Amino acid sequence: MPNLTVRNIPRKEYAALRKDAERSGRSLNSELLAMIHERSETRRRRRAAIRQIDRLREQIARQFPDQPDSVVLIREDRESH
């Protein structure tokens, strides 16, 4: 398994990380691994949500081909004020 060395951690962030690790009953290493995992899961879910939104937009555009894109509507609304 790969290793990672983290250097020059500001004292304030280190103290906060240590407190978070203590609260969750984990070592610093385990806390960092949990943070990395959480961030990667969040990014994965965000990408999946964006793909789903894009698919829904395409479906709506196919079902209602005469409706203008929301970008056009928003631009027209902004320009009218």
mmCIF file as gemmi writes it, N, C-alpha and C atoms, coordinates in Angstrom:
data_model
loop_
_atom_site.group_PDB
_atom_site.id
_atom_site.type_symbol
_atom_site.label_atom_id
_atom_site.label_alt_id
_atom_site.label_comp_id
_atom_site.label_asym_id
_atom_site.label_entity_id
_atom_site.label_seq_id
_atom_site.pdbx_PDB_ins_code
_atom_site.Cartn_x
_atom_site.Cartn_y
_atom_site.Cartn_z
_atom_site.occupancy
_atom_site.B_iso_or_equiv
_atom_site.pdbx_formal_charge
_atom_site.auth_seq_id
_atom_site.auth_asym_id
_atom_site.pdbx_PDB_model_num
ATOM 1 N N . MET Axp A 1 ? 0.841 -1.165 0 1 0 ? 1 A 1
ATOM 2 C CA . MET Axp A 1 ? 0 0 0 1 0 ? 1 A 1
ATOM 3 C C . MET Axp A 1 ? 0.893 1.238 0 1 0 ? 1 A 1
ATOM 4 N N . PRO Axp A 2 ? 0.539 2.261 -0.779 1 0 ? 2 A 1
ATOM 5 C CA . PRO Axp A 2 ? 1.369 3.467 -0.842 1 0 ? 2 A 1
ATOM 6 C C . PRO Axp A 2 ? 1.406 4.206 0.491 1 0 ? 2 A 1
ATOM 7 N N . ASN Axp A 3 ? 2.485 4.924 0.702 1 0 ? 3 A 1
ATOM 8 C CA . ASN Axp A 3 ? 2.647 5.764 1.882 1 0 ? 3 A 1
ATOM 9 C C . ASN Axp A 3 ? 2.684 7.22 1.457 1 0 ? 3 A 1
ATOM 10 N N . LEU Axp A 4 ? 2.339 8.095 2.4 1 0 ? 4 A 1
ATOM 11 C CA . LEU Axp A 4 ? 2.337 9.526 2.137 1 0 ? 4 A 1
ATOM 12 C C . LEU Axp A 4 ? 2.889 10.226 3.368 1 0 ? 4 A 1
ATOM 13 N N . THR Axp A 5 ? 3.8 11.155 3.153 1 0 ? 5 A 1
ATOM 14 C CA . THR Axp A 5 ? 4.326 11.966 4.237 1 0 ? 5 A 1
ATOM 15 C C . THR Axp A 5 ? 3.776 13.368 4.079 1 0 ? 5 A 1
ATOM 16 N N . VAL Axp A 6 ? 3.242 13.898 5.153 1 0 ? 6 A 1
ATOM 17 C CA . VAL Axp A 6 ? 2.693 15.252 5.131 1 0 ? 6 A 1
ATOM 18 C C . VAL Axp A 6 ? 3.599 16.117 5.98 1 0 ? 6 A 1
ATOM 19 N N . ARG Axp A 7 ? 4.109 17.177 5.369 1 0 ? 7 A 1
ATOM 20 C CA . ARG Axp A 7 ? 5.043 18.057 6.082 1 0 ? 7 A 1
ATOM 21 C C . ARG Axp A 7 ? 4.447 19.453 6.226 1 0 ? 7 A 1
ATOM 22 N N . ASN Axp A 8 ? 5 20.183 7.168 1 0 ? 8 A 1
ATOM 23 C CA . ASN Axp A 8 ? 4.689 21.598 7.361 1 0 ? 8 A 1
ATOM 24 C C . ASN Axp A 8 ? 3.206 21.855 7.618 1 0 ? 8 A 1
ATOM 25 N N . ILE Axp A 9 ? 2.602 21.021 8.443 1 0 ? 9 A 1
ATOM 26 C CA . ILE Axp A 9 ? 1.206 21.224 8.822 1 0 ? 9 A 1
ATOM 27 C C . ILE Axp A 9 ? 1.16 22.375 9.821 1 0 ? 9 A 1
ATOM 28 N N . PRO Axp A 10 ? 0.382 23.405 9.545 1 0 ? 10 A 1
ATOM 29 C CA . PRO Axp A 10 ? 0.278 24.505 10.513 1 0 ? 10 A 1
ATOM 30 C C . PRO Axp A 10 ? -0.235 23.984 11.86 1 0 ? 10 A 1
ATOM 31 N N . ARG Axp A 11 ? 0.277 24.553 12.931 1 0 ? 11 A 1
ATOM 32 C CA . ARG Axp A 11 ? -0.065 24.094 14.29 1 0 ? 11 A 1
ATOM 33 C C . ARG Axp A 11 ? -1.574 24.076 14.531 1 0 ? 11 A 1
ATOM 34 N N . LYS Axp A 12 ? -2.247 25.105 14.074 1 0 ? 12 A 1
ATOM 35 C CA . LYS Axp A 12 ? -3.687 25.216 14.292 1 0 ? 12 A 1
ATOM 36 C C . LYS Axp A 12 ? -4.432 24.041 13.629 1 0 ? 12 A 1
ATOM 37 N N . GLU Axp A 13 ? -4.074 23.725 12.394 1 0 ? 13 A 1
ATOM 38 C CA . GLU Axp A 13 ? -4.721 22.624 11.688 1 0 ? 13 A 1
ATOM 39 C C . GLU Axp A 13 ? -4.358 21.271 12.309 1 0 ? 13 A 1
ATOM 40 N N . TYR Axp A 14 ? -3.117 21.154 12.75 1 0 ? 14 A 1
ATOM 41 C CA . TYR Axp A 14 ? -2.692 19.913 13.396 1 0 ? 14 A 1
ATOM 42 C C . TYR Axp A 14 ? -3.483 19.684 14.68 1 0 ? 14 A 1
ATOM 43 N N . ALA Axp A 15 ? -3.637 20.739 15.471 1 0 ? 15 A 1
ATOM 44 C CA . ALA Axp A 15 ? -4.386 20.621 16.723 1 0 ? 15 A 1
ATOM 45 C C . ALA Axp A 15 ? -5.842 20.252 16.444 1 0 ? 15 A 1
ATOM 46 N N . ALA Axp A 16 ? -6.432 20.876 15.425 1 0 ? 16 A 1
ATOM 47 C CA . ALA Axp A 16 ? -7.821 20.566 15.077 1 0 ? 16 A 1
ATOM 48 C C . ALA Axp A 16 ? -7.946 19.113 14.607 1 0 ? 16 A 1
ATOM 49 N N . LEU Axp A 17 ? -6.994 18.657 13.815 1 0 ? 17 A 1
ATOM 50 C CA . LEU Axp A 17 ? -7.008 17.27 13.335 1 0 ? 17 A 1
ATOM 51 C C . LEU Axp A 17 ? -6.872 16.296 14.5 1 0 ? 17 A 1
ATOM 52 N N . ARG Axp A 18 ? -5.969 16.612 15.429 1 0 ? 18 A 1
ATOM 53 C CA . ARG Axp A 18 ? -5.783 15.749 16.591 1 0 ? 18 A 1
ATOM 54 C C . ARG Axp A 18 ? -7.07 15.678 17.416 1 0 ? 18 A 1
ATOM 55 N N . LYS Axp A 19 ? -7.753 16.823 17.609 1 0 ? 19 A 1
ATOM 56 C CA . LYS Axp A 19 ? -9.018 16.829 18.351 1 0 ? 19 A 1
ATOM 57 C C . LYS Axp A 19 ? -10.078 15.998 17.632 1 0 ? 19 A 1
ATOM 58 N N . ASP Axp A 20 ? -10.164 16.16 16.312 1 0 ? 20 A 1
ATOM 59 C CA . ASP Axp A 20 ? -11.132 15.375 15.536 1 0 ? 20 A 1
ATOM 60 C C . ASP Axp A 20 ? -10.852 13.879 15.674 1 0 ? 20 A 1
ATOM 61 N N . ALA Axp A 21 ? -9.573 13.518 15.629 1 0 ? 21 A 1
ATOM 62 C CA . ALA Axp A 21 ? -9.196 12.107 15.756 1 0 ? 21 A 1
ATOM 63 C C . ALA Axp A 21 ? -9.583 11.577 17.138 1 0 ? 21 A 1
ATOM 64 N N . GLU Axp A 22 ? -9.314 12.36 18.162 1 0 ? 22 A 1
ATOM 65 C CA . GLU Axp A 22 ? -9.663 11.939 19.525 1 0 ? 22 A 1
ATOM 66 C C . GLU Axp A 22 ? -11.171 11.771 19.679 1 0 ? 22 A 1
ATOM 67 N N . ARG Axp A 23 ? -11.932 12.735 19.162 1 0 ? 23 A 1
ATOM 68 C CA . ARG Axp A 23 ? -13.396 12.666 19.265 1 0 ? 23 A 1
ATOM 69 C C . ARG Axp A 23 ? -13.967 11.435 18.576 1 0 ? 23 A 1
ATOM 70 N N . SER Axp A 24 ? -13.348 11.053 17.467 1 0 ? 24 A 1
ATOM 71 C CA . SER Axp A 24 ? -13.864 9.905 16.724 1 0 ? 24 A 1
ATOM 72 C C . SER Axp A 24 ? -13.195 8.592 17.144 1 0 ? 24 A 1
ATOM 73 N N . GLY Axp A 25 ? -12.276 8.674 18.104 1 0 ? 25 A 1
ATOM 74 C CA . GLY Axp A 25 ? -11.619 7.465 18.599 1 0 ? 25 A 1
ATOM 75 C C . GLY Axp A 25 ? -10.651 6.856 17.601 1 0 ? 25 A 1
ATOM 76 N N . ARG Axp A 26 ? -10.031 7.714 16.799 1 0 ? 26 A 1
ATOM 77 C CA . ARG Axp A 26 ? -9.103 7.231 15.777 1 0 ? 26 A 1
ATOM 78 C C . ARG Axp A 26 ? -7.724 7.836 15.982 1 0 ? 26 A 1
ATOM 79 N N . SER Axp A 27 ? -6.744 7.186 15.379 1 0 ? 27 A 1
ATOM 80 C CA . SER Axp A 27 ? -5.395 7.755 15.34 1 0 ? 27 A 1
ATOM 81 C C . SER Axp A 27 ? -5.383 8.868 14.302 1 0 ? 27 A 1
ATOM 82 N N . LEU Axp A 28 ? -4.323 9.659 14.305 1 0 ? 28 A 1
ATOM 83 C CA . LEU Axp A 28 ? -4.188 10.698 13.287 1 0 ? 28 A 1
ATOM 84 C C . LEU Axp A 28 ? -4.193 10.089 11.893 1 0 ? 28 A 1
ATOM 85 N N . ASN Axp A 29 ? -3.486 9.004 11.728 1 0 ? 29 A 1
ATOM 86 C CA . ASN Axp A 29 ? -3.432 8.343 10.435 1 0 ? 29 A 1
ATOM 87 C C . ASN Axp A 29 ? -4.832 7.89 9.991 1 0 ? 29 A 1
ATOM 88 N N . SER Axp A 30 ? -5.554 7.252 10.888 1 0 ? 30 A 1
ATOM 89 C CA . SER Axp A 30 ? -6.903 6.789 10.562 1 0 ? 30 A 1
ATOM 90 C C . SER Axp A 30 ? -7.837 7.954 10.271 1 0 ? 30 A 1
ATOM 91 N N . GLU Axp A 31 ? -7.658 9.037 10.994 1 0 ? 31 A 1
ATOM 92 C CA . GLU Axp A 31 ? -8.497 10.227 10.764 1 0 ? 31 A 1
ATOM 93 C C . GLU Axp A 31 ? -8.224 10.8 9.378 1 0 ? 31 A 1
ATOM 94 N N . LEU Axp A 32 ? -6.963 10.889 9.005 1 0 ? 32 A 1
ATOM 95 C CA . LEU Axp A 32 ? -6.62 11.379 7.671 1 0 ? 32 A 1
ATOM 96 C C . LEU Axp A 32 ? -7.172 10.454 6.582 1 0 ? 32 A 1
ATOM 97 N N . LEU Axp A 33 ? -7.056 9.145 6.792 1 0 ? 33 A 1
ATOM 98 C CA . LEU Axp A 33 ? -7.606 8.199 5.812 1 0 ? 33 A 1
ATOM 99 C C . LEU Axp A 33 ? -9.123 8.358 5.694 1 0 ? 33 A 1
ATOM 100 N N . ALA Axp A 34 ? -9.796 8.57 6.814 1 0 ? 34 A 1
ATOM 101 C CA . ALA Axp A 34 ? -11.246 8.778 6.792 1 0 ? 34 A 1
ATOM 102 C C . ALA Axp A 34 ? -11.587 10.061 6.043 1 0 ? 34 A 1
ATOM 103 N N . MET Axp A 35 ? -10.802 11.115 6.252 1 0 ? 35 A 1
ATOM 104 C CA . MET Axp A 35 ? -11.034 12.372 5.552 1 0 ? 35 A 1
ATOM 105 C C . MET Axp A 35 ? -10.84 12.208 4.043 1 0 ? 35 A 1
ATOM 106 N N . ILE Axp A 36 ? -9.787 11.503 3.661 1 0 ? 36 A 1
ATOM 107 C CA . ILE Axp A 36 ? -9.521 11.266 2.239 1 0 ? 36 A 1
ATOM 108 C C . ILE Axp A 36 ? -10.657 10.462 1.624 1 0 ? 36 A 1
ATOM 109 N N . HIS Axp A 37 ? -11.097 9.435 2.322 1 0 ? 37 A 1
ATOM 110 C CA . HIS Axp A 37 ? -12.194 8.602 1.827 1 0 ? 37 A 1
ATOM 111 C C . HIS Axp A 37 ? -13.478 9.425 1.68 1 0 ? 37 A 1
ATOM 112 N N . GLU Axp A 38 ? -13.787 10.222 2.694 1 0 ? 38 A 1
ATOM 113 C CA . GLU Axp A 38 ? -14.996 11.042 2.665 1 0 ? 38 A 1
ATOM 114 C C . GLU Axp A 38 ? -14.964 12.016 1.493 1 0 ? 38 A 1
ATOM 115 N N . ARG Axp A 39 ? -13.821 12.634 1.282 1 0 ? 39 A 1
ATOM 116 C CA . ARG Axp A 39 ? -13.716 13.581 0.163 1 0 ? 39 A 1
ATOM 117 C C . ARG Axp A 39 ? -13.868 12.877 -1.175 1 0 ? 39 A 1
ATOM 118 N N . SER Axp A 40 ? -13.237 11.725 -1.327 1 0 ? 40 A 1
ATOM 119 C CA . SER Axp A 40 ? -13.352 11.026 -2.607 1 0 ? 40 A 1
ATOM 120 C C . SER Axp A 40 ? -14.782 10.546 -2.842 1 0 ? 40 A 1
ATOM 121 N N . GLU Axp A 41 ? -15.476 10.118 -1.782 1 0 ? 41 A 1
ATOM 122 C CA . GLU Axp A 41 ? -16.878 9.706 -1.909 1 0 ? 41 A 1
ATOM 123 C C . GLU Axp A 41 ? -17.758 10.899 -2.284 1 0 ? 41 A 1
ATOM 124 N N . THR Axp A 42 ? -17.498 12.039 -1.669 1 0 ? 42 A 1
ATOM 125 C CA . THR Axp A 42 ? -18.263 13.238 -1.983 1 0 ? 42 A 1
ATOM 126 C C . THR Axp A 42 ? -18.072 13.624 -3.445 1 0 ? 42 A 1
ATOM 127 N N . ARG Axp A 43 ? -16.843 13.577 -3.914 1 0 ? 43 A 1
ATOM 128 C CA . ARG Axp A 43 ? -16.565 13.913 -5.318 1 0 ? 43 A 1
ATOM 129 C C . ARG Axp A 43 ? -17.213 12.902 -6.253 1 0 ? 43 A 1
ATOM 130 N N . ARG Axp A 44 ? -17.163 11.621 -5.893 1 0 ? 44 A 1
ATOM 131 C CA . ARG Axp A 44 ? -17.783 10.592 -6.726 1 0 ? 44 A 1
ATOM 132 C C . ARG Axp A 44 ? -19.286 10.818 -6.808 1 0 ? 44 A 1
ATOM 133 N N . ARG Axp A 45 ? -19.92 11.094 -5.663 1 0 ? 45 A 1
ATOM 134 C CA . ARG Axp A 45 ? -21.373 11.35 -5.657 1 0 ? 45 A 1
ATOM 135 C C . ARG Axp A 45 ? -21.722 12.596 -6.443 1 0 ? 45 A 1
ATOM 136 N N . ARG Axp A 46 ? -20.899 13.623 -6.321 1 0 ? 46 A 1
ATOM 137 C CA . ARG Axp A 46 ? -21.149 14.866 -7.053 1 0 ? 46 A 1
ATOM 138 C C . ARG Axp A 46 ? -21.08 14.623 -8.556 1 0 ? 46 A 1
ATOM 139 N N . ARG Axp A 47 ? -20.065 13.878 -9.002 1 0 ? 47 A 1
ATOM 140 C CA . ARG Axp A 47 ? -19.954 13.567 -10.435 1 0 ? 47 A 1
ATOM 141 C C . ARG Axp A 47 ? -21.143 12.75 -10.917 1 0 ? 47 A 1
ATOM 142 N N . ALA Axp A 48 ? -21.58 11.784 -10.104 1 0 ? 48 A 1
ATOM 143 C CA . ALA Axp A 48 ? -22.744 10.968 -10.46 1 0 ? 48 A 1
ATOM 144 C C . ALA Axp A 48 ? -23.997 11.827 -10.539 1 0 ? 48 A 1
ATOM 145 N N . ALA Axp A 49 ? -24.156 12.775 -9.615 1 0 ? 49 A 1
ATOM 146 C CA . ALA Axp A 49 ? -25.32 13.659 -9.629 1 0 ? 49 A 1
ATOM 147 C C . ALA Axp A 49 ? -25.307 14.546 -10.867 1 0 ? 49 A 1
ATOM 148 N N . ILE Axp A 50 ? -24.157 15.05 -11.23 1 0 ? 50 A 1
ATOM 149 C CA . ILE Axp A 50 ? -24.048 15.884 -12.431 1 0 ? 50 A 1
ATOM 150 C C . ILE Axp A 50 ? -24.404 15.081 -13.672 1 0 ? 50 A 1
ATOM 151 N N . ARG Axp A 51 ? -23.93 13.845 -13.741 1 0 ? 51 A 1
ATOM 152 C CA . ARG Axp A 51 ? -24.288 12.99 -14.891 1 0 ? 51 A 1
ATOM 153 C C . ARG Axp A 51 ? -25.792 12.765 -14.943 1 0 ? 51 A 1
ATOM 154 N N . GLN Axp A 52 ? -26.41 12.516 -13.778 1 0 ? 52 A 1
ATOM 155 C CA . GLN Axp A 52 ? -27.857 12.304 -13.72 1 0 ? 52 A 1
ATOM 156 C C . GLN Axp A 52 ? -28.612 13.563 -14.142 1 0 ? 52 A 1
ATOM 157 N N . ILE Axp A 53 ? -28.172 14.714 -13.684 1 0 ? 53 A 1
ATOM 158 C CA . ILE Axp A 53 ? -28.804 15.984 -14.067 1 0 ? 53 A 1
ATOM 159 C C . ILE Axp A 53 ? -28.694 16.182 -15.572 1 0 ? 53 A 1
ATOM 160 N N . ASP Axp A 54 ? -27.52 15.902 -16.124 1 0 ? 54 A 1
ATOM 161 C CA . ASP Axp A 54 ? -27.349 16.043 -17.576 1 0 ? 54 A 1
ATOM 162 C C . ASP Axp A 54 ? -28.289 15.114 -18.34 1 0 ? 54 A 1
ATOM 163 N N . ARG Axp A 55 ? -28.434 13.873 -17.856 1 0 ? 55 A 1
ATOM 164 C CA . ARG Axp A 55 ? -29.359 12.938 -18.516 1 0 ? 55 A 1
ATOM 165 C C . ARG Axp A 55 ? -30.797 13.445 -18.437 1 0 ? 55 A 1
ATOM 166 N N . LEU Axp A 56 ? -31.184 13.968 -17.276 1 0 ? 56 A 1
ATOM 167 C CA . LEU Axp A 56 ? -32.534 14.504 -17.124 1 0 ? 56 A 1
ATOM 168 C C . LEU Axp A 56 ? -32.762 15.701 -18.038 1 0 ? 56 A 1
ATOM 169 N N . ARG Axp A 57 ? -31.773 16.565 -18.151 1 0 ? 57 A 1
ATOM 170 C CA . ARG Axp A 57 ? -31.893 17.709 -19.063 1 0 ? 57 A 1
ATOM 171 C C . ARG Axp A 57 ? -32.091 17.242 -20.501 1 0 ? 57 A 1
ATOM 172 N N . GLU Axp A 58 ? -31.329 16.223 -20.89 1 0 ? 58 A 1
ATOM 173 C CA . GLU Axp A 58 ? -31.476 15.689 -22.252 1 0 ? 58 A 1
ATOM 174 C C . GLU Axp A 58 ? -32.868 15.097 -22.451 1 0 ? 58 A 1
ATOM 175 N N . GLN Axp A 59 ? -33.375 14.371 -21.465 1 0 ? 59 A 1
ATOM 176 C CA . GLN Axp A 59 ? -34.722 13.794 -21.568 1 0 ? 59 A 1
ATOM 177 C C . GLN Axp A 59 ? -35.771 14.893 -21.697 1 0 ? 59 A 1
ATOM 178 N N . ILE Axp A 60 ? -35.654 15.917 -20.89 1 0 ? 60 A 1
ATOM 179 C CA . ILE Axp A 60 ? -36.614 17.024 -20.936 1 0 ? 60 A 1
ATOM 180 C C . ILE Axp A 60 ? -36.541 17.722 -22.293 1 0 ? 60 A 1
ATOM 181 N N . ALA Axp A 61 ? -35.323 17.936 -22.779 1 0 ? 61 A 1
ATOM 182 C CA . ALA Axp A 61 ? -35.158 18.593 -24.082 1 0 ? 61 A 1
ATOM 183 C C . ALA Axp A 61 ? -35.795 17.76 -25.19 1 0 ? 61 A 1
ATOM 184 N N . ARG Axp A 62 ? -35.693 16.431 -25.089 1 0 ? 62 A 1
ATOM 185 C CA . ARG Axp A 62 ? -36.314 15.563 -26.107 1 0 ? 62 A 1
ATOM 186 C C . ARG Axp A 62 ? -37.834 15.576 -25.981 1 0 ? 62 A 1
ATOM 187 N N . GLN Axp A 63 ? -38.346 15.599 -24.746 1 0 ? 63 A 1
ATOM 188 C CA . GLN Axp A 63 ? -39.791 15.581 -24.529 1 0 ? 63 A 1
ATOM 189 C C . GLN Axp A 63 ? -40.446 16.912 -24.88 1 0 ? 63 A 1
ATOM 190 N N . PHE Axp A 64 ? -39.717 17.985 -24.689 1 0 ? 64 A 1
ATOM 191 C CA . PHE Axp A 64 ? -40.267 19.317 -24.937 1 0 ? 64 A 1
ATOM 192 C C . PHE Axp A 64 ? -39.323 20.093 -25.857 1 0 ? 64 A 1
ATOM 193 N N . PRO Axp A 65 ? -39.231 19.691 -27.102 1 0 ? 65 A 1
ATOM 194 C CA . PRO Axp A 65 ? -38.245 20.307 -28.007 1 0 ? 65 A 1
ATOM 195 C C . PRO Axp A 65 ? -38.506 21.782 -28.307 1 0 ? 65 A 1
ATOM 196 N N . ASP Axp A 66 ? -39.735 22.239 -28.124 1 0 ? 66 A 1
ATOM 197 C CA . ASP Axp A 66 ? -40.051 23.634 -28.431 1 0 ? 66 A 1
ATOM 198 C C . ASP Axp A 66 ? -39.713 24.585 -27.289 1 0 ? 66 A 1
ATOM 199 N N . GLN Axp A 67 ? -39.374 24.057 -26.128 1 0 ? 67 A 1
ATOM 200 C CA . GLN Axp A 67 ? -39.068 24.894 -24.974 1 0 ? 67 A 1
ATOM 201 C C . GLN Axp A 67 ? -37.619 25.38 -25.059 1 0 ? 67 A 1
ATOM 202 N N . PRO Axp A 68 ? -37.401 26.675 -24.828 1 0 ? 68 A 1
ATOM 203 C CA . PRO Axp A 68 ? -36.021 27.176 -24.859 1 0 ? 68 A 1
ATOM 204 C C . PRO Axp A 68 ? -35.227 26.664 -23.659 1 0 ? 68 A 1
ATOM 205 N N . ASP Axp A 69 ? -33.95 26.617 -23.84 1 0 ? 69 A 1
ATOM 206 C CA . ASP Axp A 69 ? -33.036 26.215 -22.768 1 0 ? 69 A 1
ATOM 207 C C . ASP Axp A 69 ? -33.126 27.234 -21.633 1 0 ? 69 A 1
ATOM 208 N N . SER Axp A 70 ? -32.976 26.791 -20.406 1 0 ? 70 A 1
ATOM 209 C CA . SER Axp A 70 ? -33.073 27.697 -19.255 1 0 ? 70 A 1
ATOM 210 C C . SER Axp A 70 ? -32.027 28.802 -19.315 1 0 ? 70 A 1
ATOM 211 N N . VAL Axp A 71 ? -30.875 28.523 -19.896 1 0 ? 71 A 1
ATOM 212 C CA . VAL Axp A 71 ? -29.834 29.546 -20.017 1 0 ? 71 A 1
ATOM 213 C C . VAL Axp A 71 ? -30.364 30.714 -20.84 1 0 ? 71 A 1
ATOM 214 N N . VAL Axp A 72 ? -31.073 30.4 -21.914 1 0 ? 72 A 1
ATOM 215 C CA . VAL Axp A 72 ? -31.656 31.438 -22.765 1 0 ? 72 A 1
ATOM 216 C C . VAL Axp A 72 ? -32.687 32.237 -21.974 1 0 ? 72 A 1
ATOM 217 N N . LEU Axp A 73 ? -33.549 31.539 -21.237 1 0 ? 73 A 1
ATOM 218 C CA . LEU Axp A 73 ? -34.579 32.221 -20.448 1 0 ? 73 A 1
ATOM 219 C C . LEU Axp A 73 ? -33.97 33.14 -19.4 1 0 ? 73 A 1
ATOM 220 N N . ILE Axp A 74 ? -32.955 32.675 -18.714 1 0 ? 74 A 1
ATOM 221 C CA . ILE Axp A 74 ? -32.304 33.482 -17.679 1 0 ? 74 A 1
ATOM 222 C C . ILE Axp A 74 ? -31.65 34.703 -18.305 1 0 ? 74 A 1
ATOM 223 N N . ARG Axp A 75 ? -30.97 34.521 -19.426 1 0 ? 75 A 1
ATOM 224 C CA . ARG Axp A 75 ? -30.321 35.638 -20.101 1 0 ? 75 A 1
ATOM 225 C C . ARG Axp A 75 ? -31.358 36.679 -20.523 1 0 ? 75 A 1
ATOM 226 N N . GLU Axp A 76 ? -32.459 36.211 -21.1 1 0 ? 76 A 1
ATOM 227 C CA . GLU Axp A 76 ? -33.517 37.137 -21.514 1 0 ? 76 A 1
ATOM 228 C C . GLU Axp A 76 ? -34.09 37.882 -20.326 1 0 ? 76 A 1
ATOM 229 N N . ASP Axp A 77 ? -34.273 37.188 -19.222 1 0 ? 77 A 1
ATOM 230 C CA . ASP Axp A 77 ? -34.808 37.828 -18.026 1 0 ? 77 A 1
ATOM 231 C C . ASP Axp A 77 ? -33.845 38.892 -17.497 1 0 ? 77 A 1
ATOM 232 N N . ARG Axp A 78 ? -32.582 38.598 -17.476 1 0 ? 78 A 1
ATOM 233 C CA . ARG Axp A 78 ? -31.583 39.56 -16.976 1 0 ? 78 A 1
ATOM 234 C C . ARG Axp A 78 ? -31.499 40.778 -17.883 1 0 ? 78 A 1
ATOM 235 N N . GLU Axp A 79 ? -31.581 40.543 -19.183 1 0 ? 79 A 1
ATOM 236 C CA . GLU Axp A 79 ? -31.476 41.651 -20.123 1 0 ? 79 A 1
ATOM 237 C C . GLU Axp A 79 ? -32.717 42.544 -20.107 1 0 ? 79 A 1
ATOM 238 N N . SER Axp A 80 ? -33.845 42.006 -19.651 1 0 ? 80 A 1
ATOM 239 C CA . SER Axp A 80 ? -35.077 42.799 -19.659 1 0 ? 80 A 1
ATOM 240 C C . SER Axp A 80 ? -35.156 43.775 -18.484 1 0 ? 80 A 1
ATOM 241 N N . HIS Axp A 81 ? -34.272 43.661 -17.518 1 0 ? 81 A 1
ATOM 242 C CA . HIS Axp A 81 ? -34.322 44.542 -16.333 1 0 ? 81 A 1
ATOM 243 C C . HIS Axp A 81 ? -33.373 45.678 -16.45 1 0 ? 81 A 1
